[in-house]
Amino acid sequence: MTSQLTQNNLAIPQDPFLPQDVPQGPIFLDTQACLCGLRGTKNLNSNYPAWQCIGNQTQGVYSVTTGKWFNSVGKGSKESLPMWDNTNGIDTSRALMYITRNDSFVDAALSELTVWDRACTGINQTSFSTSYYGAALAIQRNDTPVDAAPCWRPGAIPIQIQDDASWTTSGCSEGFLCANNTVNSLPQFCPPITECQIARLAGFTCSFRGRNIGMGPFEPVVCQQGYYCPTASEGRETFKCPEGTYCQPGAPTPTPCSFGSRCPEGSTFETFLIPIVVLIIADVLLAIGLLWYLLRRRFLRSREKHSNGIKSKARSTFARENSGYKEIPNETDHEILPMQATYMPSSDGWVGFEAALEYPSPQSSTLDFTESGFSPQLRAFIESMRRATDSARFGLSFAYSDLSFQPKGSAKPILQNVTGSIDRGSLTAVMGGSGAGKSTFVNVLMGKITNTGGSVMINNIPGKIKKYKKLIGYVPQDDIVLPELTVYENILHSARVRLPRAWSDTDIQAHVNSVIDCLELSHVRNSLVGSVGRPVISGGQRKRVSIGMELAAAPMAIFLDEPTSGLDATAASSIMRTLKAIARLGISVIVIIHQPRMEIFEMLDDLILLASGQIIYEGPEAGVQDFFEDVGFGFPAHGNYGDVVTDIITGNGRAYKRSGDISKDALIANWAQSRQNATIREKHASIQSSRSSIAENNSKHRDLLRKRGAPHWKQFWLCLKRAMLQQWRTKSSFVFEMALASIAGLLLGLAENSKKGVLFTGIYNAPYDVLSLATDTRSVPELALLTAIAIGLVSAAPGVRVFSEEMLLYRREAEAGHSRIAYFVAKNICVFPRIVFGCMHFTTLILLLAVPIIPWGTAFFANLVYFYCIYGLASCVSMIVRREDAPLFATMIALIVGILSGAAPPLASVQEWHMEWLWRASPGTWLAELYFGQLVEPFRYLYNVDLTAKAVGFHLDWHYRNILFLFIIGTIYRVLAYIGLLAGNRLRLR
């Protein structure tokens, strides 16, 4: 550019404040930094003085006749007036050109003027002129013209950063304040003074008295936060951000606040009020509802206590007050509790199911139950069973021949050559030592194990027993019930899912009431079951609830694994009497039992004794003593026959047989050669089933099985209701999770609060890139990283508890025919309110304090989908890790997933390692990329955001893609969790 000067062999930009000639009369700088001087008659062939304005001051205003000319409104001589005199004003209404050859003025032709002269306006810019006058006077005094210093740093030389063509085309860059810049005072860069250099290295704009300043009069400065610099003013003016808007650094226009947000005048961010108000209202309503619930429950308990107190005084049946069921101290016998049933038995008779003990077994009885002396509840149960089974005889008999099972990869079979039968309506015990194959035998018989040998007949009809699972109940050794539900609710859910779908809810509830009454659980029907660690009801009652869940399904046979395990002698006897009574009603009862007491042993109808996976004895309990005595064993006169038999079948019977072989192999061989075994095999061989009977039986059972069980949609609804009730009953964990989410949002918001929402500083767009501050491209990824880690800490452990606490219950229900997909989907949906509330607490507080420039709805939805991912990930962990270890393991995995967000190491480095696929598999990367795009892309007008995106490795415009992939990853986690649920223990880490 020709307006540059040469100083010390360096080309420096024009400084319009620095006089190039000694002023010879009135002179000033106009709004475009053109130097306007009054030219008198001595210099021009004119009768009147005129004003000459030139943009290129290197020419000398008194040496050339170029530039724009304007008439003077006065007639004085320029030589006799001081340089600041304004008595001869300038007439800017008409711009002229001086034609030398004619010594005359003509209207200015802009096309014939240079770009610098073309911009001249002739309007005095007071601030410019003042600096010019000060510099001129200093030169006259031989002083340093400080007013004309191009840079504030002594000795610094400015660098022009924008040429005239760029200025003419684009003007001042958007977001900057160019107060002194014109085409004749183009933007410059000056080396900063030390203090400002330190500020720039720290990422701050240099300021003085609270206002941003440049390092020279012609250095542009970024528009100050809280203010905006409209492009319409060409960067010459700045305005304070009005109320209802906010202005980030470099704002060309104020950004309107969202509806319901607070933005006072001069705001640099918006404060979201509606979310915090909604959150407070929701929390207050929840607190009020919880308080009302607790007070109401306390009132009802008090009223019930008062009512029961009155009844206990009027009744002689009970010797103590019944004040509702509460947790019983350890020293109290849990079984001896008053009943509150609708049916009150006489003091000298059996109660509940045990009333059936007075009647013969179904094989030898033609008893009409409806006309017997049974209680109304027991008669109601029998009628429900008949209706559910479409039969007056509702038991199943089993006949099995040469059953065997050898696991894959095992050289030795676990079960072999097992032949026998189980009659309907009998109480049959399977006994044996550890490793005898008791559980395997029962599992094979129930159809739980595949790849088995031999055959099984149901009611003398060959078929696969697995298809009868809806008619068979199984009570595991552990009392697998939901601790958050009451006795009634646990049994009712089982009934609603497994009873015939044609039954009305009234019929189902009547059946459940009869089961509860017959199991003598009426007084605890509305009590929570509680967990083993924190029991609410006794161990015997928990066992009865577990049995009741199977009886609620109206089974034709029940298998029980160690029903007396963990119970005291009295409770064990009570349970076995109940099972004996159930068998008397015609339901086949098969129990695995270990070393029963004498009383229990004598209750058994039949025994199946196993050792090394083979039968030692099968037959009536009454015949077991004779059988072993024939072999040479002697039974003590007053001993416990159950203990004696257990010792014998485990190979420890030397005390009962002084000589001879007492080994298990010898016992197995003896049974194989025994008359009883031969009789059983002859019986099996004699069973002849015609094709017509098989077809008739298959058709009957097919119709029965087709009617059994609620449809999938109804099972889903029942599981969802149950899961939501569980969520309500675990209010304390919900409150703890919300508190943890709030604390996480609070701490993270406080950590970012000092930045006042300015989370990104990049390289300014050219040509002002040289003015850039220290960049900050890490705050946004770090915010996303901390967000991902915080959400992982908040939601990983609760996400595990969705399934890990119920895996045993799930397997029990699935084996009973419950819909797996209905259960899984219901459990996932039931935690959505929890996820939403947790996300709301976390997002509201972090946005309230960190104030990032991101729409609240966008941040909430992004965090919500990430919560969704972590809950899904935790569900996967719960399928493969033990319940005790799952919360810690899930939290660790969530932390790793959060760290793989592309913040550290940056995703760009990962791309160089060709491992981006691993980071993209983590939902944290997609969350970080969404945050990055939302917080960086809006500053495209000010910063070179594409350069920043390339350096970091994120995309700026993948907003919807990020949301979609977060949802997809969360869904994939749930699909994998469902596969793990179906696979069961095969995937679980030991």
Salt bridges, closest charged atoms under 4 A:
GLU79 OE2 - LYS78 NZ 3.47
ASP107 OD1 - ARG94 NE 2.60
ASP143 OD2 - ARG141 NE 3.09
GLU219 OE2 - ARG200 NH2 2.90
ASP283 OD2 - HIS841 NE2 2.89
GLU354 OE1 - ARG577 NE 3.48
GLU383 OE2 - ARG386 NH1 3.19
ASP390 OD2 - LYS707 NZ 3.99
ASP402 OD1 - ARG681 NH1 3.41
ASP479 OD1 - LYS543 NZ 2.96
GLU489 OE1 - ARG729 NH1 2.95
ASP505 OD1 - ARG496 NE 2.87
ASP507 OD2 - ARG387 NH1 3.02
GLU550 OE1 - ARG498 NH1 3.00
GLU550 OE2 - ARG812 NH2 2.98
GLU599 OE2 - ARG577 NH1 3.51
GLU599 OE1 - ARG597 NH2 3.58
ASP605 OD1 - LYS580 NZ 2.42
ASP703 OD1 - ARG706 NH2 2.48
GLU737 OE1 - ARG834 NE 2.39
GLU752 OE1 - LYS755 NZ 3.47
GLU782 OE2 - ARG778 NE 3.52
GLU805 OE1 - ARG883 NH1 3.96
GLU806 OE2 - LYS827 NZ 2.89
GLU813 OE2 - ARG722 NH1 2.69
GLU813 OE1 - HIS818 ND1 3.73
GLU815 OE1 - LYS448 NZ 2.84
ASP885 OD2 - ARG882 NH2 2.87
GLU916 OE2 - ARG920 NE 3.07
GLU929 OE1 - ARG920 NH1 2.93
GLU929 OE2 - HIS955 ND1 3.02
GLU937 OE2 - ARG940 NE 2.90
ASP946 OD2 - ARG940 NH1 2.93
